[in-house]
Structure formats: structure tokens, C-alpha cells
Amino acid sequence: MPLQGSTKRRRGRATGAAAAEADALISLPPEVLDDILNRVGILDAVRTSVLSRVWRCQWEELSSLDLSFPRHEDGLRVVDGVFLRCPGRVQRFCAHLDNTYAGRIHDWLRVLSRRGVEILDLSCGDGFPAFPSSVFSCGRLTSLSLCGCSIPLLPPGFMAFPELRSLALENVRLQDCGEYQLEEIIDTSPLLEDLVLQHVFISGAYVREWAIRAPNLSHLSIYSKNNQGWILKELTSLSSAVISLWEFIVHRNFTKFLSGLIQVRELLVIMSAAPIFDEEQQEFEANREFLNALWTDGMCTNLQVVKMIGISWRPNEMSFIELILSKARLLHTLWISQGDKLVMSNEDALYELLRYKRASPEAQVLFKG
């Protein structure tokens, strides 16, 4: 019995010491405490309430919330309680929404809008659930990322995103004429620097031309199986681009697209193994003469680095490589990475590359087999 009492006393002293150490942290400046609680995540921040009486409500006094709920963590159950008990501004809200919580997003977005959320990153599972138009009410956003959802029409009186610097849309659906909606969002985001459009599906039977205008845009990424009508305009600050739309790369409208990359210094082209078709849906070889006819003076004037991933040495690919080498006068590196299903041997392909004329005396070709 005395031994048991001694053990209890030691445990009590250890618990008391831990509580004393926790209470000592309270003397830290409020901004330091906020940083500590945000770094551990909201779930662990709430758990600090059991450390001692002093810590019981400390997390509720956070002046700024950073809320992140990864896909495989069921942390969304605490969102309503956090919003109710902690009135602080929300700096970031990142969440993967399944069917259980998709119905709550409208109410959460209204709260996030009032709390001045700056970073909003939402993704969904299967089915492309429709997001409410309240997603456009968060006027202080600096970063917006939406994935796996249907995007609603802009609400009447849409006030733009005056502070938005990053916009990423991945595997999303827009309604008929949604390209004009996307054009308006980009047009009314004057500070936009980074734009990612990855598998954006637009309803409707027709492809309509629409413009991407963003004078401060420095990086552009477009991934698509088909031409979605993009025209690049007034991208005077654009320095790098990633394009994965090989079926469009020899389309007759590609000249309009490529002319918008005049400022680009680094270009990454991701290849597709799909066949290429002309306007009459007849498969054809886009040889150098065809591509040369599309090229105009001023295209890719500043191009210095080109990376091409997934090369299969198809005639269309070889013709495009030859064109880049023969036209880009400031080019110093063409980096090629081999893909699957080669149509010629590497030896034959490299022999062809060595024969191509180079507009830049500094241009070198680096190959990864």
C-alpha cells in the first residue's frame, strides 16, 4: 500500500510539473501563442484546453485561424464548433469535402466571407457536386483552388477578386457559356500572378473563343485534351508556361494561342499519344512546312528554355522540335524526355536532331532516355 501511494504522488508531481510548464507558455506574447497553436493544427489546438484551467479557452482567442483538413482526416466535424466559439479571422481554409459535409459548404462559405478568408482550397470526390454561388462572395481571397466540382454562374453584383494572386481550377465543370464567366473572373482579378487550368470542362455544343487577359500573370499552366477556345492577350509579365494540349498544337488556331506566349522565357510541353486531326477530322502529319506557315515573326521572341516530356519521336513532335530550334533565336536549352511507344529508335531520332538548323548558336539539346 505505501508503494502504491508513493506511485500516485510521483504521478501527481509529474502531472503538476507538466501543467506548470504549460502555464508558463501563457506568458509568451499573444502573436507567438497564435503561431504555436496554428502550427499544431486546429484539432490539436482544441486539445490544449485539457492542459490546465488557464489553457481551457486559449484556442478560442486566436486572432487568425489556419484551418486545414486533409482528405483522409475526419476533422470537418469540428468546423461548426470552431466557427461558433472562435470569432477570429480565417486566413486559410483547406478541405476535402465528401457527401457527408458537401451540404454544409454554403453556410461555411458565408462565415468565411465575413471572416475575410484569404486562401480557399476546396476539393470534392466523385460526382462533380455543385458549389453554391457564395464561393464568389469571398472578396479578400489571395488564392483560390477548386477541384472536382461544378462551378455555378456568377451571382448578380459580383464584385470581383481585387486581391487574388493565384487561381487553380482542376477537373471542374462550367455551365454553357462558362468560358465567358471564367474570362470575367480573370479580367476582374488585376493582381493575378499564377493561373492553372487543368481539365476544365465547359458545357455546350460549340467551342467559343474567349480571352485570358492578365497583365501581372507570371506563370500559366493549361492541361486539356481539347481546344477550349483560349486566346492569350495582354500577358506582358508572363515568364513561364506549361501546356499539355498536344491535339491543339497543330490546329490552325494555335497560331493565335502561341502569339500570346511572346514574353515566355521557359516553356514546358507535355506530350500526348493521341492522334492529331485537322478541321475535317482527318488524321494528318503536321510537317515542318505546315507549322512554318503558322509561325509569325515575334512568336516566342524571348524563349530561352524548352522542356518536352513524353516524346515518342512521332513526325508531329519532330516537326515541332525542328521549328523551335530553327526559330527561337535566344534559345539556350532544349530538354527532351522520352515517353512510351517509340515510333523510331533513339539513335535515328538523335541523328535527325543533329541535322536540324539552329537559330541560336547557344542552343543545346539535352536528352533523357
DALINLIN-V438171 format. One record per helix or strand of 2 or more residues. SS is the DSSP state (~ for helix, > for strand). FROM is the first residue (numbers start at 1). TO is the last residue. If there is no record, write none. Layout:
# DALINLIN-V438171
ss-><SS:SS>
from-><FROM:FROM>
to-><TO:TO>
This chain:
# DALINLIN-V438171
ss-><~:~:~:~:>:~:>:~:>:>:~:>:>:>:~:>:>:>:>:>:~:~:>:~:>:~:>:~:>>
from-><2:30:42:58:64:76:89:102:119:129:133:143:149:166:178:194:210:219:230:240:246:254:266:288:305:315:333:346:364>
to-><25:40:50:61:69:85:97:114:124:130:137:147:151:174:187:202:213:223:233:244:248:259:270:294:311:327:338:355:368>
